[in-house]
Amino acid sequence: MTALLLRSLRKVQGKITGVKPALIDEYGKKFLIRRRGVRIQEQFRLLIKASFKGYDAVVFETMAVHPDLLKTEITWLNPTHLVITNIRDDHREALGGTREEQMHRFIKALPEVPCIITADEFVYTEIKKTRKPDDNTILCISPAAGSYTSNALLACRTAELASGKSFNPEEIESFIPQPVLVQGANRDGEFSWVIDGLSINDTDTADIVLEQALSFPAESGAVSLLINTRNDRPLRTKQFLDWAVKRKNIHHIYLSGDHIPFALRYLRNLKSEIPGNSLPDISDSAGASVFLHSLKKGELLFMTGNIHGTGFLLREALEKIILQKESV
């Protein structure tokens, strides 16, 4: 969305939240935000700075998950456009265990805003129920397959509304992330494949990305999953394990992160025939690199679930492998 707005407006700033927050400046450059703790006051400070610097538009990803904090954040930011990308099970701890419960709590947290845009028909229908029949401030674009594609289309439509400029949907194909598929040699010089899906935290998108990646290395052998876990997202751990054991082509599950004991118990209770084990303690990218180099010949490893904690170390190790390959 920031990239599209930069094509039509002079100064635009974007803000990415999550475990690796970053700012995108008016030149499209991304800068990591260094912080000690996570507080929504961070949003307010950045908005005030942006107003003093004369930005034409700012695109902020919300930080709050709990409904009360979400309402405070949206009310204070007072957006002209509120874009709802998706409400998924990765935040069930704060929003509820069913889609209906999640939407009920989410809608209660929504203040009045000039325009709400979504690609989720369920979200659109539920919000419309709470508004007057002639309320045309809620828009729903036709959803596309997969979160990445739908979010890119959402960005296109929102940028059109905000800037008044038309964008061809085909233009945004370049903004849709593709699976990062890397061929790497293990210590015996034999090759394996690694897919970085650590930023994916919902199984619908993980399914799509894995299917895309499986079409690349036709000669690849066994497929393994690495699920990086978080102890503050127990329901996400369960969701990914439920998804993993239903896939027929998975031959092994590796578990990393800070929620491994729970994950191992849950995997045993599923009585799956897929073997699973925890990674050795990885305290730095060198340890992560040792693991990646230990993969078997022809093995395809799909890393997903969370970028938090160990995920950063795995990604850092993978990036070093990529740089080494490029320098050869």
TAHU-V861554 format. One record per pair of residues at least 12 apart in sequence whose ideal C-beta (glycine too) atoms are under 10 Angstrom apart, sorted by sequence separation. I is the first residue (numbers start at 0). J is the second residue. If there is no record, write none. Layout:
# TAHU-V861554
I	J
I	J
This chain:
# TAHU-V861554
1	13
11	23
12	24
13	25
19	31
20	32
45	57
61	73
86	98
93	105
115	127
127	139
140	152
154	166
155	167
156	168
180	192
181	193
196	208
227	239
228	240
240	252
254	266
263	275
278	290
302	314
0	13
1	14
11	24
12	25
19	32
20	33
32	45
46	59
59	72
88	101
124	137
126	139
140	153
155	168
158	171
180	193
181	194
195	208
196	209
209	222
226	239
239	252
262	275
263	276
300	313
1	15
10	24
11	25
13	27
15	29
20	34
45	59
59	73
87	101
94	108
123	137
155	169
179	193
180	194
181	195
194	208
226	240
240	254
252	266
263	277
279	293
10	25
42	57
61	76
86	101
90	105
115	130
122	137
123	138
124	139
138	153
140	155
141	156
155	170
179	194
180	195
194	209
209	224
224	239
239	254
262	277
302	317
9	25
10	26
11	27
13	29
15	31
16	32
86	102
106	122
123	139
140	156
152	168
155	171
178	194
179	195
196	212
224	240
226	242
259	275
8	25
15	32
20	37
42	59
59	76
61	78
102	119
105	122
109	126
122	139
123	140
139	156
140	157
151	168
154	171
178	195
179	196
194	211
195	212
226	243
259	276
260	277
300	317
5	23
14	32
42	60
86	104
121	139
138	156
153	171
178	196
179	197
194	212
224	242
236	254
259	277
5	24
18	37
42	61
57	76
59	78
86	105
102	121
106	125
111	130
115	134
120	139
123	142
138	157
151	170
152	171
155	174
176	195
179	198
193	212
194	213
205	224
224	243
252	271
259	278
290	309
5	25
17	37
42	62
58	78
61	81
102	122
105	125
106	126
109	129
116	136
117	137
118	138
119	139
120	140
148	168
151	171
154	174
176	196
192	212
224	244
236	256
1	22
2	23
4	25
5	26
16	37
20	41
41	62
42	63
57	78
61	82
98	119
101	122
105	126
114	135
115	136
116	137
117	138
118	139
119	140
120	141
121	142
150	171
151	172
154	175
178	199
192	213
194	215
205	226
240	261
252	273
253	274
254	275
256	277
1	23
5	27
39	61
40	62
58	80
60	82
61	83
83	105
99	121
102	124
103	125
106	128
107	129
114	136
115	137
116	138
117	139
118	140
120	142
138	160
151	173
176	198
194	216
224	246
236	258
240	262
244	266
249	271
250	272
251	273
252	274
253	275
254	276
255	277
256	278
287	309
290	312
291	313
0	23
1	24
16	39
22	45
39	62
56	79
98	121
102	125
106	129
113	136
114	137
115	138
116	139
117	140
118	141
119	142
148	171
151	174
152	175
176	199
192	215
235	258
236	259
239	262
240	263
243	266
250	273
251	274
252	275
253	276
254	277
255	278
286	309
287	310
290	313
1	25
38	62
39	63
56	80
58	82
60	84
69	93
98	122
101	125
102	126
106	130
112	136
114	138
115	139
116	140
118	142
148	172
150	174
151	175
192	216
222	246
232	256
237	261
241	265
245	269
249	273
250	274
251	275
252	276
253	277
254	278
255	279
287	311
288	312
292	316
2	27
16	41
20	45
37	62
38	63
64	89
65	90
68	93
69	94
111	136
112	137
117	142
118	143
143	168
150	175
151	176
191	216
222	247
224	249
233	258
236	261
237	262
240	265
241	266
244	269
251	276
253	278
255	280
256	281
287	312
288	313
291	316
1	27
16	42
22	48
37	63
64	90
67	93
83	109
99	125
102	128
103	129
150	176
190	216
192	218
222	248
223	249
224	250
225	251
226	252
227	253
228	254
230	256
231	257
232	258
236	262
240	266
243	269
244	270
245	271
247	273
249	275
255	281
286	312
287	313
290	316
291	317
14	41
22	49
25	52
65	92
66	93
98	125
102	129
147	174
148	175
192	219
200	227
221	248
222	249
223	250
224	251
225	252
226	253
227	254
228	255
229	256
230	257
231	258
244	271
246	273
281	308
282	309
284	311
285	312
286	313
287	314
288	315
289	316
1	29
14	42
24	52
64	92
65	93
66	94
81	109
118	146
140	168
147	175
180	208
190	218
191	219
192	220
194	222
196	224
197	225
221	249
222	250
223	251
224	252
225	253
226	254
227	255
228	256
229	257
230	258
233	261
237	265
240	268
241	269
243	271
244	272
281	309
284	312
287	315
288	316
291	319
292	320
25	54
39	68
43	72
46	75
64	93
65	94
66	95
81	110
147	176
178	207
179	208
190	219
191	220
196	225
197	226
200	229
221	250
222	251
223	252
224	253
225	254
226	255
227	256
228	257
229	258
230	259
233	262
236	265
237	266
240	269
244	273
280	309
283	312
284	313
287	316
288	317
291	320
24	54
25	55
38	68
39	69
42	72
46	76
63	93
64	94
118	148
119	149
145	175
147	177
178	208
191	221
192	222
193	223
194	224
197	227
220	250
221	251
223	253
224	254
225	255
226	256
227	257
228	258
230	260
236	266
241	271
243	273
282	312
284	314
285	315
286	316
287	317
14	45
46	77
81	112
86	117
118	149
177	208
178	209
180	211
194	225
196	227
225	256
227	258
228	259
230	261
240	271
244	275
278	309
281	312
284	315
285	316
288	319
14	46
39	71
40	72
43	75
78	110
80	112
81	113
82	114
83	115
84	116
85	117
87	119
117	149
118	150
143	175
176	208
178	210
180	212
191	223
193	225
200	232
226	258
227	259
228	260
230	262
233	265
237	269
243	275
255	287
281	313
283	315
284	316
287	319
288	320
12	45
39	72
42	75
43	76
77	110
79	112
80	113
81	114
82	115
83	116
84	117
85	118
86	119
118	151
178	211
179	212
180	213
182	215
202	235
205	238
209	242
226	259
228	261
240	273
283	316
284	317
12	46
42	76
74	108
76	110
78	112
79	113
80	114
81	115
82	116
83	117
84	118
85	119
118	152
119	153
177	211
178	212
182	216
201	235
205	239
228	262
284	318
285	319
14	49
23	58
40	75
66	101
69	104
70	105
73	108
74	109
75	110
77	112
78	113
79	114
80	115
81	116
82	117
83	118
84	119
86	121
118	153
177	212
178	213
180	215
200	235
213	248
228	263
240	275
255	290
278	313
281	316
284	319
288	323
12	48
39	75
69	105
72	108
73	109
74	110
76	112
77	113
78	114
80	116
81	117
82	118
83	119
86	122
117	153
178	214
180	216
202	238
206	242
210	246
226	262
12	49
39	76
66	103
67	104
70	107
71	108
73	110
74	111
78	115
85	122
116	153
178	215
182	219
201	238
202	239
205	242
209	246
253	290
11	49
66	104
69	107
70	108
72	110
73	111
74	112
84	122
116	154
118	156
200	238
201	239
202	240
205	243
210	248
10	49
21	60
65	104
66	105
69	108
70	109
71	110
73	112
83	122
86	125
180	219
200	239
202	241
203	242
206	245
209	248
12	52
20	60
66	106
67	107
68	108
69	109
70	110
83	123
116	156
199	239
202	242
206	246
209	249
226	266
66	107
67	108
69	110
116	157
201	242
202	243
205	246
253	294
10	52
12	54
20	62
66	108
262	304
10	53
11	54
12	55
13	56
14	57
15	58
16	59
17	60
65	108
66	109
83	126
114	157
202	245
9	53
10	54
11	55
12	56
13	57
14	58
15	59
16	60
116	160
202	246
251	295
9	54
10	55
11	56
12	57
13	58
14	59
15	60
16	61
17	62
63	108
8	54
9	55
10	56
11	57
12	58
13	59
14	60
16	62
114	160
258	304
8	55
9	56
10	57
11	58
12	59
13	60
14	61
16	63
113	160
114	161
251	298
253	300
255	302
258	305
7	55
8	56
14	62
250	298
256	304
257	305
7	56
224	273
226	275
228	277
250	299
251	300
253	302
255	304
256	305
258	307
5	55
223	273
254	304
255	305
257	307
258	308
259	309
4	55
5	56
223	274
224	275
227	278
248	299
256	307
257	308
4	56
147	199
223	275
249	301
256	308
257	309
4	57
5	58
146	199
225	278
255	308
256	309
4	58
83	137
146	200
150	204
255	309
256	310
1	56
3	58
81	136
146	201
149	204
246	301
254	309
255	310
0	56
1	57
2	58
80	136
81	137
82	138
83	139
148	204
1	58
85	142
146	203
147	204
255	312
0	58
80	138
145	203
146	204
197	255
243	301
255	313
87	146
144	203
145	204
146	205
148	207
0	60
147	207
243	303
85	146
145	206
146	207
147	208
242	303
243	304
84	146
145	207
146	208
242	304
144	207
145	208
85	149
239	303
240	304
84	149
85	150
145	210
225	290
239	304
84	150
145	211
225	291
238	304
239	305
82	150
85	153
236	304
84	153
235	304
236	305
83	153
84	154
235	305
82	153
223	294
82	154
223	295
232	304
221	294
232	305
82	156
221	295
82	157
220	295
221	296
223	298
224	299
225	300
226	301
227	302
229	304
232	307
80	156
81	157
220	296
221	297
222	298
223	299
224	300
225	301
226	302
227	303
228	304
229	305
231	307
80	157
219	296
220	297
221	298
222	299
223	300
224	301
225	302
226	303
227	304
228	305
229	306
230	307
80	158
82	160
219	297
220	298
221	299
222	300
223	301
224	302
225	303
226	304
227	305
229	307
230	308
218	297
219	298
220	299
221	300
222	301
223	302
224	303
225	304
226	305
227	306
228	307
229	308
0	80
80	160
219	299
224	304
227	307
228	308
229	309
79	160
80	161
216	297
227	308
228	309
229	310
0	82
79	161
227	309
228	310
216	299
227	310
215	299
225	309
227	311
225	310
227	312
213	299
227	313
212	299
227	314
213	301
225	313
212	301
209	299
209	301
208	301
209	303
208	303
58	154
205	301
193	291
205	303
58	157
204	303
205	304
58	158
191	291
191	292
193	294
202	303
56	158
191	293
192	294
199	301
201	303
202	304
58	161
186	289
191	294
199	302
200	303
201	304
190	294
191	295
197	301
198	302
199	303
200	304
56	161
183	288
187	292
189	294
191	296
192	297
193	298
194	299
195	300
196	301
197	302
198	303
199	304
200	305
55	161
56	162
185	291
186	292
189	295
190	296
191	297
192	298
193	299
194	300
195	301
196	302
197	303
198	304
199	305
200	306
55	162
185	292
186	293
189	296
190	297
191	298
192	299
193	300
194	301
195	302
196	303
197	304
198	305
199	306
200	307
183	291
184	292
185	293
187	295
188	296
189	297
190	298
191	299
192	300
193	301
194	302
195	303
196	304
197	305
198	306
183	292
185	294
187	296
189	298
191	300
192	301
193	302
194	303
197	306
89	199
90	200
181	291
184	294
185	295
196	306
197	307
89	200
183	294
185	296
195	306
88	200
89	201
184	296
197	309
198	310
87	200
88	201
89	202
185	298
197	310
87	201
88	202
197	311
87	202
88	203
195	310
85	201
87	203
197	313
198	314
87	204
182	299
183	300
197	314
85	203
195	313
85	204
180	299
181	300
195	314
193	313
197	317
180	301
195	317
178	301
179	302
193	316
194	317
195	318
193	317
195	321
193	320
193	321
183	317
179	314
181	317
184	320
181	318
183	320
96	234
179	317
182	320
183	321
92	231
179	318
181	320
184	323
89	229
92	232
181	321
183	323
184	324
91	232
92	233
183	324
90	232
91	233
92	234
179	321
182	324
89	232
91	234
92	235
181	324
88	232
90	234
91	235
89	234
90	235
88	234
89	235
91	237
11	158
88	235
91	238
3	151
87	235
88	237
89	238
0	150
4	154
8	158
11	161
88	238
89	239
0	151
3	154
7	158
11	162
87	238
88	239
2	154
3	155
6	158
7	159
0	153
1	154
3	156
4	157
5	158
8	161
0	154
3	157
4	158
7	161
8	162
0	155
3	158
7	162
8	163
0	156
2	158
3	159
6	162
7	163
8	164
0	157
1	158
4	161
5	162
7	164
0	158
3	161
4	162
6	164
7	165
3	162
7	166
4	164
6	166
0	161
3	164
3	166
6	170
3	170
2	170
3	171
2	171
0	171
2	173
3	174
2	174
1	174
0	174
19	198
18	198
17	198
17	200
18	229
89	304
89	305
18	305
19	306
18	306
19	307
17	306
18	307
17	307
18	308
19	310
18	310
19	311
18	311
19	314
